[in-house]
Amino acid sequence: MDVIYRYDPFAPITARQIPDAKAALDALIQGNDRLKNLVSRMQERTLGGDAGEPIVIPISPMTSGLPLFQGAMPAQSPFAVVLGCSDARVPTEAVFDQSFNDLFVLRIAGNVLGSECLGSLHFALRHMKDSLKLIVVLGHSKCGAVTAAVDTHLSPDAYVNIACTFPLRSLVDQIQIAVRGSSHALEKYVGTAIPNKTMYRSLLVGITAYVNAAVSALELQRELKLYSDEGPQVVFGVYDFETLRVQSSPALLPETPRLRPAPANAEELAKYATEVVEAIMSLEEDERESGYMLTMRA
Ligand SMILES: [Zn+2]
C-alpha cells in the first residue's frame, strides 16, 4: 500500500477558501474523515487486505501554510480556534488533518477553560478576527483528567491528594460540574441504584467526556458574549479512540452533528446530558464494554 505526497510546482496555486463558519466546520470534519479513512485502510492492509490504489496526497507550501520561498514569513491566519486536552494521543492538527497556520490551538488537561486560555483566545480574536470563523472545544474518550474528576466524585477520600495540590485541584474541580450533571442524568435514566453497578464508573467517564466538552463550550460562548454579540460560533465534540471520529454523541447516528453548537444555557446543557446518556445506553452492551472497559485498563 502506497501513500504518496505529491508536489507539482507548476500546478495552479489555489489559496485556502474558508469564508464562513460552515466552510470551517466542513474543513474540520472532512479532515477528520481523511484521517479515519487513511488509518482504516492501513488497518485493513495489516490484516491482509488488498493494497488497492495508491493514496496520492497533493501538497504545496501554500496550501500547507508554509512559505513558498525561503525567508518569507506567512501572516498568522488560522480559520479556527480549538480548545483541546493535552493528551498526547489527541494531537489537534492531526485529528482534523490540518496543517501549519490552519488552527490556533489551546491545549490543557481536561479541555477546561482557565484565565490563561481565555487570554490566548482574546489575543487570537483581537489579532486574527478576519480569518477566524469557528471556535471548537474538543474533548476525547478515556480522558485522564475526566477520570480523575469522576474518581473524586465517587470516592471523596481520593480527593485529599488532589485537593492539596492547588493546580491539580483547579483542573479537577472545573470538571465536577460535568461529572455531577452526567451522574444526575444517568441516575434519572436508569434509577438511583446505578452507582452500585460495576459499570457505573466507566459509564460515567464516557458520558462526562461529552458533557465536559459541552460545559466548556457553554462557558466559552458566554464569555465571548460579554465582549460582543458578534464573533465566531462555538461548537464542541469528542474525539473517540475507538472510531477515530470527532462526534457529538456516542451513538454513531447519521443525523447527529459531528460538531454541535454550544448549549445556550443550563437547561440545554441538562438536555444534552440526557441525550448522551440515552445514546450510550442504546449501544449494545459489548460496544459499551469495548469502549469503556478499556478505559479502566489504560
Ligand atoms: Zn484528556
Boltz pocket constraint, residues with backbone or C-beta under 6 A from the ligand:
constraints:
  - pocket:
      binder: B
      contacts: [[A, 85], [A, 86], [A, 87], [A, 109], [A, 110], [A, 111], [A, 140], [A, 142], [A, 143], [A, 144], [A, 145], [A, 146]]
      max_distance: 6.0
